[in-house]
Amino acid sequence: MNISGDLKIAVQRHTPSNLTELERICREEWEKLPKYRCAKLVSSYPRRLEAVIAAKGASTKY
């Protein structure tokens, strides 16, 4: 699951001409992301944190 990748793809569909427009597009596309995707990501945090602790800070599958 990569929400930032999804957001990047959605933003790239537009052609903002300045920073203000880019910020507006980012906000609009963020609002369009399915809420269940965010909830699923947040619910996976405990498992991800346990993996980091078990790996003592080294790389994990996440």
N, CA, C and O atoms as CSV, one atom per row, in Angstrom:
chain,resi,resn,atom,element,x,y,z
A,1,MET,N,N,0.854,-1.172,0.000
A,1,MET,CA,C,0.000,0.000,0.000
A,1,MET,C,C,0.898,1.233,0.000
A,1,MET,O,O,1.749,1.391,0.875
A,2,ASN,N,N,0.705,2.084,-0.967
A,2,ASN,CA,C,1.536,3.265,-1.069
A,2,ASN,C,C,0.667,4.472,-1.409
A,2,ASN,O,O,0.462,4.798,-2.578
A,3,ILE,N,N,0.172,5.114,-0.391
A,3,ILE,CA,C,-0.717,6.253,-0.589
A,3,ILE,C,C,0.027,7.413,-1.246
A,3,ILE,O,O,-0.536,8.117,-2.084
A,4,SER,N,N,1.281,7.613,-0.872
A,4,SER,CA,C,2.021,8.725,-1.470
A,4,SER,C,C,2.216,8.503,-2.965
A,4,SER,O,O,2.202,9.459,-3.740
A,5,GLY,N,N,2.398,7.256,-3.375
A,5,GLY,CA,C,2.508,6.946,-4.802
A,5,GLY,C,C,1.213,7.207,-5.539
A,5,GLY,O,O,1.215,7.739,-6.649
A,6,ASP,N,N,0.098,6.828,-4.913
A,6,ASP,CA,C,-1.215,7.095,-5.509
A,6,ASP,C,C,-1.442,8.596,-5.663
A,6,ASP,O,O,-1.948,9.058,-6.686
A,7,LEU,N,N,-1.061,9.346,-4.637
A,7,LEU,CA,C,-1.225,10.797,-4.686
A,7,LEU,C,C,-0.351,11.398,-5.786
A,7,LEU,O,O,-0.791,12.284,-6.518
A,8,LYS,N,N,0.861,10.924,-5.899
A,8,LYS,CA,C,1.782,11.427,-6.921
A,8,LYS,C,C,1.212,11.212,-8.318
A,8,LYS,O,O,1.241,12.117,-9.151
A,9,ILE,N,N,0.696,10.016,-8.572
A,9,ILE,CA,C,0.111,9.710,-9.881
A,9,ILE,C,C,-1.080,10.620,-10.161
A,9,ILE,O,O,-1.219,11.145,-11.266
A,10,ALA,N,N,-1.936,10.803,-9.164
A,10,ALA,CA,C,-3.122,11.649,-9.336
A,10,ALA,C,C,-2.728,13.096,-9.629
A,10,ALA,O,O,-3.339,13.745,-10.477
A,11,VAL,N,N,-1.717,13.598,-8.936
A,11,VAL,CA,C,-1.278,14.984,-9.131
A,11,VAL,C,C,-0.637,15.147,-10.504
A,11,VAL,O,O,-0.796,16.191,-11.137
A,12,GLN,N,N,0.078,14.139,-10.970
A,12,GLN,CA,C,0.749,14.225,-12.267
A,12,GLN,C,C,-0.227,14.286,-13.436
A,12,GLN,O,O,0.164,14.638,-14.549
A,13,ARG,N,N,-1.479,13.950,-13.198
A,13,ARG,CA,C,-2.490,14.057,-14.257
A,13,ARG,C,C,-2.830,15.513,-14.563
A,13,ARG,O,O,-3.463,15.811,-15.576
A,14,HIS,N,N,-2.412,16.403,-13.693
A,14,HIS,CA,C,-2.674,17.838,-13.841
A,14,HIS,C,C,-1.394,18.537,-14.290
A,14,HIS,O,O,-0.310,17.956,-14.250
A,15,THR,N,N,-1.533,19.771,-14.712
A,15,THR,CA,C,-0.358,20.561,-15.086
A,15,THR,C,C,-0.403,21.912,-14.366
A,15,THR,O,O,-0.747,22.931,-14.965
A,16,PRO,N,N,-0.055,21.908,-13.084
A,16,PRO,CA,C,-0.068,23.172,-12.343
A,16,PRO,C,C,0.984,24.126,-12.904
A,16,PRO,O,O,2.072,23.711,-13.301
A,17,SER,N,N,0.639,25.399,-12.927
A,17,SER,CA,C,1.565,26.390,-13.481
A,17,SER,C,C,2.328,27.156,-12.404
A,17,SER,O,O,3.235,27.931,-12.708
A,18,ASN,N,N,1.954,26.934,-11.141
A,18,ASN,CA,C,2.675,27.604,-10.056
A,18,ASN,C,C,2.485,26.806,-8.763
A,18,ASN,O,O,1.720,25.842,-8.716
A,19,LEU,N,N,3.186,27.223,-7.735
A,19,LEU,CA,C,3.168,26.500,-6.463
A,19,LEU,C,C,1.786,26.509,-5.816
A,19,LEU,O,O,1.357,25.502,-5.253
A,20,THR,N,N,1.100,27.620,-5.893
A,20,THR,CA,C,-0.236,27.715,-5.300
A,20,THR,C,C,-1.188,26.722,-5.951
A,20,THR,O,O,-1.971,26.058,-5.272
A,21,GLU,N,N,-1.114,26.630,-7.260
A,21,GLU,CA,C,-1.963,25.685,-7.988
A,21,GLU,C,C,-1.598,24.241,-7.638
A,21,GLU,O,O,-2.477,23.393,-7.492
A,22,LEU,N,N,-0.311,23.970,-7.507
A,22,LEU,CA,C,0.133,22.629,-7.120
A,22,LEU,C,C,-0.404,22.264,-5.739
A,22,LEU,O,O,-0.879,21.147,-5.533
A,23,GLU,N,N,-0.333,23.187,-4.805
A,23,GLU,CA,C,-0.855,22.933,-3.454
A,23,GLU,C,C,-2.357,22.651,-3.490
A,23,GLU,O,O,-2.838,21.753,-2.798
A,24,ARG,N,N,-3.091,23.409,-4.290
A,24,ARG,CA,C,-4.536,23.211,-4.409
A,24,ARG,C,C,-4.842,21.835,-4.984
A,24,ARG,O,O,-5.721,21.129,-4.490
A,25,ILE,N,N,-4.115,21.461,-6.026
A,25,ILE,CA,C,-4.320,20.156,-6.656
A,25,ILE,C,C,-3.996,19.037,-5.673
A,25,ILE,O,O,-4.725,18.048,-5.597
A,26,CYS,N,N,-2.913,19.185,-4.924
A,26,CYS,CA,C,-2.548,18.163,-3.930
A,26,CYS,C,C,-3.657,17.988,-2.899
A,26,CYS,O,O,-4.018,16.864,-2.549
A,27,ARG,N,N,-4.189,19.094,-2.422
A,27,ARG,CA,C,-5.282,19.017,-1.437
A,27,ARG,C,C,-6.513,18.339,-2.032
A,27,ARG,O,O,-7.128,17.485,-1.395
A,28,GLU,N,N,-6.867,18.724,-3.255
A,28,GLU,CA,C,-8.046,18.141,-3.901
A,28,GLU,C,C,-7.875,16.638,-4.112
A,28,GLU,O,O,-8.790,15.858,-3.846
A,29,GLU,N,N,-6.707,16.242,-4.587
A,29,GLU,CA,C,-6.472,14.820,-4.846
A,29,GLU,C,C,-6.385,14.033,-3.538
A,29,GLU,O,O,-6.816,12.881,-3.481
A,30,TRP,N,N,-5.832,14.643,-2.492
A,30,TRP,CA,C,-5.775,13.987,-1.181
A,30,TRP,C,C,-7.184,13.688,-0.688
A,30,TRP,O,O,-7.450,12.606,-0.164
A,31,GLU,N,N,-8.083,14.650,-0.859
A,31,GLU,CA,C,-9.471,14.475,-0.423
A,31,GLU,C,C,-10.173,13.352,-1.183
A,31,GLU,O,O,-11.108,12.745,-0.662
A,32,LYS,N,N,-9.739,13.075,-2.393
A,32,LYS,CA,C,-10.359,12.030,-3.220
A,32,LYS,C,C,-9.890,10.621,-2.844
A,32,LYS,O,O,-10.533,9.637,-3.208
A,33,LEU,N,N,-8.774,10.522,-2.120
A,33,LEU,CA,C,-8.274,9.193,-1.753
A,33,LEU,C,C,-9.304,8.486,-0.883
A,33,LEU,O,O,-9.889,9.103,0.008
A,34,PRO,N,N,-9.532,7.206,-1.128
A,34,PRO,CA,C,-10.524,6.473,-0.328
A,34,PRO,C,C,-10.126,6.442,1.149
A,34,PRO,O,O,-8.986,6.127,1.491
A,35,LYS,N,N,-11.064,6.765,2.000
A,35,LYS,CA,C,-10.797,6.819,3.442
A,35,LYS,C,C,-10.393,5.453,3.992
A,35,LYS,O,O,-9.595,5.366,4.925
A,36,TYR,N,N,-10.947,4.384,3.411
A,36,TYR,CA,C,-10.599,3.050,3.904
A,36,TYR,C,C,-9.121,2.746,3.692
A,36,TYR,O,O,-8.536,1.988,4.466
A,37,ARG,N,N,-8.503,3.323,2.657
A,37,ARG,CA,C,-7.070,3.089,2.424
A,37,ARG,C,C,-6.254,3.669,3.570
A,37,ARG,O,O,-5.323,3.032,4.061
A,38,CYS,N,N,-6.605,4.878,3.994
A,38,CYS,CA,C,-5.905,5.512,5.120
A,38,CYS,C,C,-6.125,4.715,6.398
A,38,CYS,O,O,-5.188,4.495,7.166
A,39,ALA,N,N,-7.352,4.285,6.625
A,39,ALA,CA,C,-7.671,3.516,7.835
A,39,ALA,C,C,-6.900,2.205,7.851
A,39,ALA,O,O,-6.401,1.788,8.896
A,40,LYS,N,N,-6.803,1.558,6.705
A,40,LYS,CA,C,-6.078,0.288,6.614
A,40,LYS,C,C,-4.589,0.502,6.908
A,40,LYS,O,O,-3.962,-0.301,7.600
A,41,LEU,N,N,-4.042,1.578,6.382
A,41,LEU,CA,C,-2.635,1.884,6.628
A,41,LEU,C,C,-2.384,2.135,8.114
A,41,LEU,O,O,-1.435,1.596,8.683
A,42,VAL,N,N,-3.224,2.943,8.735
A,42,VAL,CA,C,-3.064,3.245,10.161
A,42,VAL,C,C,-3.202,1.980,11.000
A,42,VAL,O,O,-2.468,1.795,11.971
A,43,SER,N,N,-4.138,1.112,10.633
A,43,SER,CA,C,-4.333,-0.118,11.412
A,43,SER,C,C,-3.137,-1.061,11.305
A,43,SER,O,O,-2.966,-1.938,12.151
A,44,SER,N,N,-2.310,-0.891,10.274
A,44,SER,CA,C,-1.134,-1.755,10.116
A,44,SER,C,C,0.082,-1.239,10.891
A,44,SER,O,O,1.089,-1.941,10.978
A,45,TYR,N,N,0.011,-0.035,11.453
A,45,TYR,CA,C,1.157,0.539,12.158
A,45,TYR,C,C,1.689,-0.338,13.284
A,45,TYR,O,O,2.903,-0.528,13.369
A,46,PRO,N,N,0.836,-0.884,14.158
A,46,PRO,CA,C,1.391,-1.715,15.235
A,46,PRO,C,C,2.247,-2.873,14.701
A,46,PRO,O,O,3.321,-3.150,15.235
A,47,ARG,N,N,1.775,-3.534,13.665
A,47,ARG,CA,C,2.523,-4.651,13.075
A,47,ARG,C,C,3.843,-4.152,12.485
A,47,ARG,O,O,4.879,-4.801,12.631
A,48,ARG,N,N,3.799,-3.007,11.825
A,48,ARG,CA,C,5.009,-2.444,11.229
A,48,ARG,C,C,6.022,-2.040,12.304
A,48,ARG,O,O,7.221,-2.277,12.163
A,49,LEU,N,N,5.521,-1.429,13.375
A,49,LEU,CA,C,6.408,-1.024,14.464
A,49,LEU,C,C,7.028,-2.227,15.157
A,49,LEU,O,O,8.205,-2.197,15.518
A,50,GLU,N,N,6.249,-3.282,15.344
A,50,GLU,CA,C,6.793,-4.510,15.931
A,50,GLU,C,C,7.911,-5.075,15.058
A,50,GLU,O,O,8.915,-5.567,15.574
A,51,ALA,N,N,7.739,-5.006,13.747
A,51,ALA,CA,C,8.767,-5.505,12.829
A,51,ALA,C,C,10.049,-4.683,12.948
A,51,ALA,O,O,11.146,-5.242,12.930
A,52,VAL,N,N,9.922,-3.380,13.068
A,52,VAL,CA,C,11.094,-2.509,13.218
A,52,VAL,C,C,11.812,-2.810,14.529
A,52,VAL,O,O,13.041,-2.880,14.571
A,53,ILE,N,N,11.039,-2.986,15.599
A,53,ILE,CA,C,11.635,-3.306,16.903
A,53,ILE,C,C,12.341,-4.655,16.845
A,53,ILE,O,O,13.463,-4.789,17.334
A,54,ALA,N,N,11.696,-5.652,16.252
A,54,ALA,CA,C,12.302,-6.982,16.138
A,54,ALA,C,C,13.581,-6.937,15.309
A,54,ALA,O,O,14.526,-7.677,15.578
A,55,ALA,N,N,13.609,-6.066,14.299
A,55,ALA,CA,C,14.789,-5.944,13.437
A,55,ALA,C,C,15.816,-4.980,14.024
A,55,ALA,O,O,16.847,-4.711,13.406
A,56,LYS,N,N,15.532,-4.463,15.219
A,56,LYS,CA,C,16.423,-3.518,15.898
A,56,LYS,C,C,16.782,-2.334,15.002
A,56,LYS,O,O,17.923,-1.872,14.971
A,57,GLY,N,N,15.768,-1.859,14.275
A,57,GLY,CA,C,15.960,-0.682,13.435
A,57,GLY,C,C,16.467,-0.976,12.040
A,57,GLY,O,O,16.538,-0.074,11.205
A,58,ALA,N,N,16.816,-2.210,11.777
A,58,ALA,CA,C,17.297,-2.570,10.438
A,58,ALA,C,C,16.111,-2.649,9.473
A,58,ALA,O,O,14.971,-2.391,9.857
A,59,SER,N,N,16.384,-2.997,8.251
A,59,SER,CA,C,15.351,-3.084,7.222
A,59,SER,C,C,14.298,-4.122,7.578
A,59,SER,O,O,14.582,-5.133,8.221
A,60,THR,N,N,13.079,-3.843,7.141
A,60,THR,CA,C,11.981,-4.789,7.299
A,60,THR,C,C,11.337,-4.981,5.931
A,60,THR,O,O,11.738,-4.342,4.958
A,61,LYS,N,N,10.344,-5.855,5.855
A,61,LYS,CA,C,9.667,-6.066,4.574
A,61,LYS,C,C,8.783,-4.878,4.201
A,61,LYS,O,O,8.263,-4.810,3.087
A,62,TYR,N,N,8.617,-3.953,5.126
A,62,TYR,CA,C,7.792,-2.783,4.859
A,62,TYR,C,C,8.647,-1.671,4.307
A,62,TYR,O,O,8.138,-0.589,4.014
